């Protein structure tokens, strides 16, 4: 196993400089980020999470000084 890892590192180290992501990689990254944002928005705006957040904020504001 160690020999295989050594060969993989050697092959990857021999690659030329990678200037950055290609257009398709940017597109996939953008789509993934938008999908994650949509799921996160749905979770945060759900009734259960909204109630829990309101309860937590309410408890924090009602703390006596």
N, C-alpha and C positions, 0 to 999 in steps of 0.2 A: 504494500500500500504506500509506503514511504517513497518508493522509487517512482510510482505513478505520479504522486504529488510533485516530486522533484521535476519530472518531465513536463508536467502541466505548467509549473512556474517558469521553467526554462522557455517553453513555447510562448507563454504570455509576455515574458520579459523581452523576447526577441521581436515582438510586434513593433511596428513604427509608432510614432506619436499619434495618439488619438485626439483629434482637434476638438471633439465634442459630439453632441448628439446630432443625429440626422433629423430631417424633417419628420419622418414617420415616428421616430422616437419622441419628438416633441409632441406630436399629435396624440400618441398613446398616453403620454404623461398628462396632457391636458384633459383628455377624456377621463382618465382615472381620477384626477383631482376633482373634476366636476361631479363625477358619480359619488365620490366620497363626500363632497360638500352637500349634495342632495340628500344622501342618507343621513348625514349629521343634522341637517336642517329638519328633516322629518322627525328624528328622534327628539331633538331639543324642543320642537314645537308640539310634541304630543301632549295629551292631557296629563298623563302620569308624570312625566318629567316636569311639565309646567307647574303642576301642583306641588311637587317635591321642592322645586326651586323657590316657589313663593313661600312655602312653609319654612324653608331654611333661612331665607332672607328675613322673614317675619320674626323668627326666633332670634336672629342676630340683632335686629333692630330693637327688640324688646328687652335686651340685657340691661339690668340696672347698673349705673355707674357708681 
